Amino acid sequence: MTCIRPQGYHATLDLRLERSDTVVFLDTPWWVCARRAFFRGIRKRPVGFQLPKGCDESALRRLREEWSLVWRICRVRRSERELELRTLPRHGDHVALCVLRSKRAARDYLSA
């Protein structure tokens, strides 16, 4: 099984698909993806989490970086999705494709 990340890794996609028997394509709306990425990024760090020495991270810097990620998702989500969906048929003879469009669909898929 291969997990295709909507944000990239196109350079090795063909190689990974050659070695896969199943692809689970998470095809959520761009705004859901952007919202989840943003909140995942600003979430409080776990107890005991430490950055390496010399790496400073202010709350403002983290917020700026997360907004940058949201902007990237908004800007390239459609083109990356289309590229991935064009690549999949080249491996259709040996790769089963499961497209999940919601959190509920993913939950149902995992519980089956």
Salt bridges, closest charged atoms under 4 A:
ASP14 OD2 - ARG90 NH2 2.85
ASP14 OD1 - HIS91 NE2 2.82
ASP27 OD1 - ARG81 NE 2.69
ASP27 OD2 - ARG101 NE 3.52
GLU57 OE2 - ARG45 NH2 3.04
GLU57 OE1 - ARG62 NE 3.90
GLU65 OE2 - ARG61 NE 3.06
GLU80 OE2 - ARG72 NH2 3.08
GLU84 OE2 - HIS10 NE2 3.83
ASP93 OD1 - HIS94 ND1 3.29
